[in-house]
Amino acid sequence: MKVLTLALLLSLPVAQVIPPKPLRQPITHNTKRSKGGRWYLAATGHAVYCYGPVMTVPRANGGLQKVATFCRDGSAVVPLKE
C-alpha cells in the first residue's frame, strides 16, 4: 500500500515555478537627453524644450534674433519671443 501511494505521488506532474522576466523599458531619444534642458517661449507662441545654449544670430534686415538650439522636437534652431 505504501509503495502504491509513493508511486502515485511520484507520477504526478510537478509544475516548475519560473519567475517572470522583467519588462524592458523602451529607450527613446527623449529619455536619453532628459538632463540639462529648459523650456522657452518660441516666437510662434508655443513652448519648446531645448538642450543647447541660447544664441543671438543676425537677422536678414540687420537686426539680432535670440534663438534656442537643439530642441526636443528635432529642430536645431528655434527663434524665441523677445
Stockholm file with secondary structure:
# STOCKHOLM 1.0

chainA/1-82         MKVLTLALLLSLPVAQVIPPKPLRQPITHNTKRSKGGRWYLAATGHAVYCYGPVMTVPRANGGLQKVATFCRDGSAVVPLKE
#=GR chainA/1-82 SS CHHHHHHHHHHSCCCCCCCCCCCCCCCCHHHHTCSSCEEEEBTTSCEEEECSCEEEEECTTSCEEEEEESBTTSCSEEEBCC
#=GC SS_cons        CHHHHHHHHHHSCCCCCCCCCCCCCCCCHHHHTCSSCEEEEBTTSCEEEECSCEEEEECTTSCEEEEEESBTTSCSEEEBCC
//
